[in-house]
Amino acid sequence: MSGTVFHWSLLPDLKNVDVFNYELVSLDIFDTVLHRAVKVPQDIFLEVGRRAIAEGLLDSSMTATEFALIRIEMEKVARKTKAEQENTTEVSFAEIWQQAPVYLLQSDKIAELELNVELEFSFPNPYLLSLLDDLRQNGKFIAFTSDTYFDRQFILRMFAKAAIAVNDAELLLSCEHKLNKATGKLFTVLFQRYPDVLPQCILHLGDNLVSDTVQAQRFGITSLYLGGIHRETALTQRHLVLGNATKENPLSTLYRLGNLREPAKNNFFRHFGAALYGPVLAGFCLWVVVDAHRRGVKLLCPIMREARIFTPLLRAAASALKLDIQVKDFYISRSAAFLPAMQKLDKDAINHFSLRRNYTLKDLVNELKLPDLPENLSVQENSLLISAIEQDDLQQYLYSNEVQTAAEQASTNARELLLQYTKDIFGSAQQVAMIDIGARGNTTNWLNKCLAGTSPITMNYLMFSIPSMAKNALTVPYLTYFPVTQENITRQKQITFSPEVLEILLTGRNSTTTGYELSDSGKVTPKTSRVFICEAQDESLSHFEQGVFIASRHLSHMLNYVSPEILTNMDCRAMALQEIYALLELPTYTEASLLGKLLFDDNAGVNNYSTICSQNDFNKLNSKGPERFMLDVQHNRGYRGENGTKWPQAVVTCQFPQWLMQRYLDCFNDTEFQLLCVTLVSKVKAENFSKVVIYGGGQLGYQMIDTAMMMGLEVQAVVDSNPALHGLSVNGYPIMSLNDAFSLYDHCYLVASAAFASDITQVIKDYYKRVGRKDVSIFSVAG
């Protein structure tokens, strides 16, 4: 478990620190040493509510959400009561449940259920497991320093499940000492336990900017903030405006571990694979394996070029679950499947060939081995089929007996080869499932048409699709990972009609299958060709694959501790849909520019390609402006035409980076806490400021730093009125007085406070009036 795959030196924040120079290493527990398979800790309460209702411990009229809100309120009341009685806000788990309302008749059983769920959802950070091993081998002191209401015995149960040995390590829990890290006072207990260790010889690791970083620094302890793992792909602003910020998502821990492993600034594509798209792909393949096993399916066949990534992910999932399921690549494409299924060259077939991009009359003759073109058509052999299709001379040629007979023979020959290839792949398997990313299902539908009722294919697994597109549902059942419900059908449709940005990451550097041929040994093999060669794209997508496999390893690690049902249930899959929708709907400039430049082809073996965001798209945007452009592409996007815009949001973002975000923000009429950061940073950028000093060193101040960084605003420093914080820094940003900031930096301030916005604004104004300066810009809720 602590091998080189998960070695702590791979962590960006730790690899440049000589941890062995410190005598004592203190570690936060939750979201640092231990993770939970939920997006935020309160999501545990939702699961407790669901199970309590199912077990009859709660009245059937109560919802899981209602229970979760009650449980949150119980903790608030317990802390308030403790503060009034003992002048501390630290409470125990038992004291929280003493506040259970009387109508929770079986509160003792529900409390026990909560502990069981907490334990079930917990698993260790694999990188820090290796750090603990190395620290012990080097004779270093270890302390676990945590703000928690769980008692010692329960923490030890969690550590036992994670195979974390406590041994002689100190376990400092806020509920035991009635002191916490939020005020810094729990660190004084650390000093008492290790009186011979100087503060500068202590290293503390944690994920909370205030409790684990600022407060540790106040006491002279060296601290490393591991909360940066949330920053690069959480992209708080788009999750907030799309309503995803507070929705539970068990796979969010995979995103955090992916960020922990590879920061975006070092390699976008590897990071993108490890921390955003990779967890979704790994989750999809886990879901396929779990469901296939339940149905008794023993052979999984990823089709087309997606198999390059799906095959190792499926095998990893099956191996992690110790299931006897075979995985075999099935080489096929729309081009390779259509001809065997065609049978006759009728009007529909001709239209199909004509819709292939840059498909010429000569291409049709060669593919179907048709008779030579007559002299009056031979001069047009390099013309696009779609432009010549209505010509009378061409119609006469195509529907002649000789051409029809040749076409039928070409279809028969192709079908025989495909049937033999299929037989070799399937072997004696009684049930086979095909795996595809989505969305139309034409390829597998044509394959089933060729098999004509003799197929062992019992299920098609798709990542995304909608019923009107999954035509193969008419012949073989299908399931989609992204659930199709009334609530999310609009988001599902957008993904289905604009899939290139998702598909090309899986397929954009692999050869496509153009048909099948008989080898010298008498075995049927796929016939493939490269549609385009782009070394830069090959390298980028190779990095993406590496990132995806990192996500797969993280998921396999989780499966040692967490039930696969937790990671594949409907809620989890719905949130995976939300994550991908958020990416497509509100891409960052980096995502839009780098992903939008990827090349793709039509998967038909034609030697032609384009970028996802084409020059034609940018021309339309520049001539119409973003608002009109977005309206127009609603009727001509994705597969809805040769010139359809594949990813309009990325096109707009490349030219107008903040336009989409501002459009969403305009829908809100208030400055509630969650939107405060995005709203204010947007205002600063709208006034063309590029640098800012943030006033406010509380939690909102650090959220403001994150938002500013993500939206391309340079933070120069953090001002705070608390002298105890001056001289400290967080992530390289110095905390100082207003007087020092005035002397050193630009005179643009972003007030990171809602409750005291007016007071802080007035403080800044009074200071500038006192020193006789007027050139100050202040952005705050106060106006």
N, C-alpha and C positions, 0 to 999 in steps of 0.2 A: 504493500500500500504506500510505503514511503520511498519508493524507488525513484529513479531519475525522471520518470514521466511526470511526477508531481513534486519534484524537488523544490524546496523553498527558494533556491537561488534563481528560479525562473520568475519570481515575483518582481515586477518593475521597481517597487519601493524598497525591497530588501536586498536585491542583488548587488547594489552599490554600497551597502553598509556592512562593516565588519562586525557582525553581531557578537563575535567571540571576544571583542574588546570590552564587552560589558560583563560585569560580575553577575547581574541579575536581569532577567527578562521577564517582564510582566505582560500578561495578555488578557485582553477583554474576552469574554466568553461568547455571547450571542452575536451573530453576524460577523464574528472574527474566527474563533476556534470552532464554534459550532454554527451550522446554518440550519434553517428550517425550510421545508419545501412549500413555502408560501411567499407571497409578494411582500406583505407587511405582517408583523407579529399578530395583529388583531384578526387576521384572516383565520387564525386557529379557532377563534370563537365561532365563526361561521360553520366550520366543520363540526365543532362540538354541538352546535345547535341542530345541525342536520341529523347527527347520530342520536342525539337525545330525543328528537321527535320520532325517529325511526324506532327507537327502543321503548317508546312510551313514557319517557322520563319527563317530557314536557307536554302540556296540553296541545292537542292537535290544532287549535286555533292560532297558536303562536308560530311565527316564521323564524327561520334561522337568522335572518337579518335582525329581527326584533330581539331575539336572545342576545346576539352580539352587542347590540346597543345597550341592553341591560347590563351585560357583563362589563362593558367599558365604564358605565356609570357606577357600578359597584366599586371599582378600583378608585375612581375619583372620590367617592364618598369616604372610602376607607382612608385614603391619604389625608383628606381634609379633617376627618375625625382624629387621626393620629397627630396631626399638626396642632390641633387645639388642645389635646390632652398631654402630649409629651414633647411638643416643640420639634417634631421631626416628621418628614413626609414618607419615611421608609416604612413599608408594611410587609407583612408576610402573606403567602398564598392563603393561609387559614384565615387571616384577618380580613382579606378581601371577601372571602366566601361567608364570613359572618354578616356581611352586608346584603346577603341575598334576600330579595323580597319574599314575604311569607307565602305568596302564591307559587313559588318554586318549591313544591311540596317535597321533592326528592333531591334537594340541593346537594346533600352529601354524595349521592351517586353521580350527579352531574359534575361535581368537583373532581371526583376520581376519574371520570371520563375525560375531563380536560387534561389531566396529567397524562393519561394514556395517549391522547391525541398528540400532545406536545412531544412525548417520547417517540411516538411512531413517525412523526414528521421530521425528526432531527437527524442530522448526519454531520460528520466532521469535515472541515476544510482540508482537503487532501494535502495541500502544500504545507500547511502549518503542522500537520502530523510529522512530516519529515523534519521540520525545524525543531520540534520538541525532542525527537530522537537525537538529533545532532547536539542540541544543547546539553542533554543528559550525558552523552558520550564525552563531552568536553568539560564536564564537571561544573556547569553553570547552575545558579539558583533559578528556579522557575516559580512564578506566582500567577494565579488566575484571579484577576481583579475585576469584579463585575457588579454593575447595578442590576439587581434582580430581586423579585419577591419569592423566588423558589428557594426552598431550604437546602441545606447541605446534602441531605440524603437523596433528594431528587436530582440535584446536580451530579452527584456521584453515579446515579442510575444512568443519566444521559452520557456521562463519560464512559461508563462501562459498556454501553451499547456501541459507542464510537471507538472502543478499544484504546482509550486514552488513559494511561496510567498516571495516577496522582502521586503515588509514592510519597516523597518528602516535600512535594511542592506545596506552597501555601494556597489556601482557597479563601479569598477575602470577598465576602458577599455583603452587599449593602444592607440587606434585611437583617443580618446578624449583628452588625455593628451600629446600625441606625445612622450611618454616614454614607455618603455616596460620592461618586466621581464627578457628578454634575456641579457640586460645590468644591470639589477637589479634596474634601476632607478624608475620603477613603484612602488617599495616598499617604496620609499621615500614619495610618495603621500599617501600611507597607513599611514605612521607616521604622516603626516600633518593632516589627517582626525581624527586620534585618538592620539592627543598629550599627553594624560595622561596615555597611555598604553606603558609600556616599551617593547622593542623588545623581550626580553626573556619571556614576557608574551603573545607572539603571536605564534600561530601554523598555519603553511601554508601547505596545501595539494595540490599535483599536480602530473602530469604524465611525466613531462619533467625534466630530470636529471640536465640540466644546468639551465634553467629558474626557475624551481620550487624548486630545491634542493640546488645547489651550490650557486646561487645568493641570495636566502633567507638566507642561513647560513652566507654569507658575511656580512649581515646587522644585525646579531645576532638573527635572527628569527629561531625558531625551525621548521624544515621542515620534512615532511614525504613523501617519494617518493612512489607514487602509480603506477609508471611505471613498477614495478616488475610483474604486472599482465600480461605483455606481454611475460615474459622471458621463463617460463618453457615449454610451448608448441608451441610458435612461432617457435622455433628452426630455427633461421634465416638461418643457413648454408644450411640446406637441401632445404628450400624454394628457396634460391638463386640459387643453382646449378640445381634445377629442373625447374627453371623459373617461380615460383609461387609468388615470393616476391611482385611483383607490380600488381598482378591481383586482381580485386575487389572481395569482398566476404562479403555480408551483414551479414553472420553468424559469421564473425570474432569477432564481439562484444560479442557474446555468449562465444567464447573461452576466451576473456579477462575477462569477468565476472566470468567464471568458475575458472580461475587462481586466481582472486581476492578472491574467496570464499574458495579455498582449495589448498594451495601450495603443489607441488608434493612431497617435501621431507617428508611431514607428512603422506601421504597415497597415494601411486601411483595409485591404482585402483580407488579410489574415485575421485582423481584429473583427471585421464584419462577419467572417465565418465563425469565429469563436464565440462572439458575444451577441449576435442578433439573429442572423439567418440560420446559423449552424444549430443552435438549440431547437429551433422549429423543425429542421430537417431530421435531427436525431430523435426528437419527440414523435414525429410522424412515423419513422421506421420502427420505433419501439411499439407504437400503437398497432402497426401492421402485424408485427410478430405476436403480440399479445392476442389480438383478435383472431389471427390465423390459427394459433394454437388452440384457442377455444373452439374453433370450427373443425379441428382435425386436419387442417391443411398442412401437408408436409413439404411442399415445394413452392417457393416464391420466385417469381421471375420478373425482375425489374426490366422494363422495356426501353428501347431507344437509347439515346445517349445519356439519359439521366442515370442509367445503371452504373456509370463510372463512379458516382458518389453513393447512390442508394445501396449498391451491393455490399460494400464494406460496412455501411451503417447497419444494414439488416443483419449481417453476420455478427457484428459486435453486439447487437441487442439480443440475438438468439444465444450467443455465448454467455452474455452476462446473466441471462435467465436460465441457462443450462437446459435449453430446449433443443430437441432433435428436429431441426427444420433446415432443409437444404435451400440454398440460394444460388440461382443460375442466371447469368445475363441472357436476355432474349433480344438478339439484334433484329430490329425492325424499325420502320419509319413509315410516314404517310406514303412516300414514294414506293417503298418496297412492298407495302400491303395493298395498295390500291390496284395495281396491275393484276395480281393474282385474283382479286375479288371482282374485277371489272366484267369479265366474261364477254360482253359486247361493247363495241365502240359506238354507243348511242349518243344522243345529245348531251345527257348529263355527264358522260365520261369525257366528251370533248371539252365541255365547259370546265371540268375539273383540271384538265391539263392546261387550259388557257389561263387559269388563275394563278399558275405558278409564276413567280417573279422572273422576268426576262426569259421565258420559255419560248423557244422559236419553233417554227415549222420543221426545221431540220432535227431539232431535239425529239419531236414526236415521231418522226420517221425512224430515227435511230433506236429509240427506246422500244417501239412496237415492231421493229423490223418490217416496216411497210414497203411496198413496191416503190421503185424510184418515182420521184415527182415528175409529172408531165412537164414538157418544155415550158409551157406558159406559166407554171408555178415555180420551176426550179430557180428562176431569178429572184424569187422571194423567200428562198429557203432560210435566210437569216433574219427574216422579219419576225416580229413577235406574233405568236399564234393568236393572241387576243385581238390584235389589230387586223388580222386577215380572216378571222373566223367566219364573218358574214359574206365573204365573197362567194359568188355562185360557182366559180371554177373550183374553189377549195371544197365547197360542200359536195360537188359532184364527185370529186376525187375521194373524199373521206367516206362517202356512202356507196362507193362502187363495190361490187362483189369481191374483187381481188383484195382491196384494202380491208374490208370487213372480215374476210376469211383469215388474212394475215394477223389481224388484231386479235381475233378469237384464239388463234393458235398461240400467239405470244402470251395471252392471258392463261391459257391451259398449261403451257410450259412453265410459266412463273408459278402457277398454283401447285404443280407437282413438286417443284423444288421447295416451295415454302412448306408444303405438307410433310415432306421428308425431313426438312430441318426441324420442324415442330416436333415430329415423332422422336427424333434423336435427343432433343432437349428434354421433353417430358418423360421419356422412358416409360417406366411402369407406374408412374404416379397416378393415383386415382383421383386426387383433387389438387388443382393448381390454382394459385392466385397470381394475377398480373399486377404490377405496381407501376404507376405513372404519376407524373406531377399533376396532370389535368390537361385540358379542361373539357375538350369536345368528345373524346372517346372514339374518334373515327378510326384510328389505327386498329384498336382491339375489336371494333365492330366489324371491320373488313376481315380481320383474321378469323373471327367466329363464322363469318359468312363462308369463308373457304373451308373451314372444318365441318360445316354442314351437319351439325347435330352430333358429331362424334367427339366433341371437345371435352377434356377433363377440367377445363377452366370453370371454376365455380364462383369466383369473386374477382372483381377489379377494385383495387385500392387506389384512390386518387387523393392527392393533397387538397385540391380545390376543384370545384365544379358546381354548376347549378343544373337542375333537371332538364331545362330546355337545351343545354349544351351536351349533356352526357348521353349521347344517342345510343351508346352501347348498352344502356340500361334496358333497351327493348329486347336484348337477347341474353345478356348475362347480368346478374345483380352487381351493383357497385356500392361502395361506401366512400364518403369523403371525410378526411381528417378535420378540415374546417367545417363545423356543423352548419347545415342549411336550416336556419330557423327564421321565423318571421322577424325576430329582433335584429338579425344581422344579414338579411338577404341583400340589402343595398350594398354593404361592404363586400360581401361575397361576389356580387356581380362585378364590381369594379376590378377585383383581382382577376376574375375569370376573363374579362374582356381585354385586360392589359397585362398579359402574363410574361412578356419578354424579360422584364427586369428580374423576374424570379427564375425563369427557365435558362437564360443565357449563362447565369452563374454555374449551372449544372452542365450545360451542353456547348458552351461557346468556343471550345477549343478541341472538340472531338470530331472524328470523322463520322459522316452520316452513312446509314445503310441505304444503298441504291437498289439492291436486289440480292439474288442468291445464285451460286454457281456450283457446278460439280467439280470437285478437286480430282487430282490424278489418282488419289487413293479411293475414289468412289464415294467420298463423303460430301454432303452438301454443306457449304460454308457461306457466311455472309460476304457480300461484295460491298466494299466500302470505298469512300473517297473523301478527301479533304475539300471542303467547300471554299475555305479561304485560309490563308496562313498569316498569322500576325504574332510575332514573337513576344511583343509587349503584352498582348492579351493573354497569351499562353502563360507568361510568368505571373501575371496578376491572378489568374484563375487557379494557378498552382498554389499560390499563397492562400487563396480562398479555401481550397480543399484542405490545406494544412489546418486552417482555423476550424473548419467543420469537424475534422477528426479530433481536434482538441475538445470541442463541445461533446463529441461522442464519448470520449474518455471520461469527461466529467459526468455525463449521464450514467455511464457504466459504474462509476464510483458511487453515485447516489443510489443505484439499485442494490448495493450491498447493505443499505440501511433503510430504504424507503420502498414501500410497496409500489409495483408498477401501475396499479390502479390509480394511485394518487397522481401520477404523472400523465395519465392517458384518459382521465374522465372527461365528460362533456365540458365542464367549466374550464379545465385546463386547455382543451382544444379551442374553445371559444376565445380564450385570451391569446392563444397563438395567432388566431385570425386577427385579433385586434392589433397585435404587434406588427404584423405584416401590413395591415391596412394603414396604420400610423406611418410606417415607412413610405408607402406609396402616396399617401395623401399629403403629408407634410415632410418631404425630404429636407435634410440640411443641404447647404450649398455643396459640401464635400460629397455627400451621397449622390446628389443630382449630377454633379459634374463628372465624377469618376464612373458611376454606374451607367449614366446616360451615354457615355462614350463607347460602351461595349458594342462589339460587332455581333450581328446575328444573321442567320440565313433562314430560308423558308422550309428547311428540313426535307427538301425534295431532290437534293442532289444537283441543284443548279449552281453554276459557278458565279454566284452573285451574292452580295451582302450589303448591309447598311448598318448605321449606328442606331441605337435605341432612340436617342433624341437626334433626329436628322437635321441637316441644314435647312431642308424644306420647312420643318417645324419652326425653326428660329426665324425664317423669313416671314412665315405667317404671323408669328408673335409680334415681330417688329412692325409689321404693316398694320396690325389691328389693335395692338395694345393688349395687356394681360386680361382685362375683363372680357372683351369681345372674343379673344382667343379661347378662353375657358368655356365660354358659352357655345362657340362653334364646334369645339372638339367633342362636346357631348354627343353630337350626332355623327361624328366621323372619327372614331378612335378604335384602337386595337385592331381586331380582325375585320372591322366593318368597311374595309376598303383598302386598296393598294396604298393610298396616301394617308391612311388613318394614322393619327398620332398615337404612338404607343404609350407614352408616359408624359401627359401634358403638364402635370405638376412639376416634374423635373425640368421641363423646358422653361417654364416660368421662373422657377427658382434659380436657374443658371443666369438669367438676365436680370431678375428682380428678386434678390434673395429673401427679402422680408415681406413680399406682397401677399403670399398665401397666409402667413402667420397673422398679418395685420387684418386680413379679411375675416379670419376666424375671431380675432379679438374684438372686432367691431360688433360681433353678435352679443357681446356681454355689456351690461349697463352698470356694472359695479367694479370695485377694486378689492374683491374678497381676497383673503390671505393667499390662496393658492395661485391666483392670477396676478398678484401684486408684482412679482419679479419680472414676469414676461412683459406686463404692461409698461412698467417703468423703463426697462431696458429698451423696449421698442421706441419709447418716446425719446430717449437719449440718442438713439441711432437716427431717428427721424430728424433730429436737429443737427445731424452731421458731426456729432462729437465722436471721437474715436478712443478717447481715454477718459477714465473716470476714477474718482476716489469714492469709496463706499463708506458711508457713515453708519456705524452700527455693527458691533462685534458679536451679536447674538446669533442664534440659529438661523434667523431670517437673513442675517448678513452673509452667512456662508452659502445659503441657497442663492442669494443674489450674485455671489461670486461665480457659482456654477453656471447660472443662467447667462451672465455677462460673457463668460468664456465661450459658452456654446453658441452665442449669438454674435460672436466676433467683436466684442467690446473689450478693450484692454483695461484691466484693473491695475491701478498704480499702487494703491495702499488701502488700508482699512483704518478708519478713525473710530475711536471709542472714548467715551468720557471716563471710563474706569481706568485710573492710573495703574492698577495692578496688571493690566493687560499690555501696557506699553512696553515695547522692546521685544515682545513675542512675535511669532509669525505663524501663519498657517499656509502650507503649500507655497511658501516663498513670498507671501504677501505680508509686509510688516504691519503691525498694529501700533498706532501712534496717536498723539494728541492732535487736535485741530491746528494748533499753532505750528507743529512740525510739518504737517501736511501742507499748510499754507506756504511755508518756506520752500518746500521741495517739489511740489507737483502742480499740475494744471488746476484751475479753479472751477472744476465741474464736479458736483457732488450728487451722489445717488443715495437717498435716505432709505436705509433698510430697516424700516419700522413702520408698523401700521398704527399701533396704539399711541406712540409718541411722535408721530410725524410732524405735527404742528410745532411742538416744543423744539424738536431738533432743527427744523427749518428756521425757527426764530433765532436759535443759538447761532447758527451759521450767519444769518443776516446781521445780527448784532455784532458779531466778531468783525465782519468785513466793514461795517459802519464805523466801528471803533478804530480800525487801522487805516481808514480812509480809502478803501478800495471798493469799486462798484462792479468790477468785471467778474462776477460770480454767477454761475448757473446752478440751480438746485432743482432736482427732480424728486418729488415725493408725492405721497397721497394727498398731502395738504395743498398741492397745486404748484 
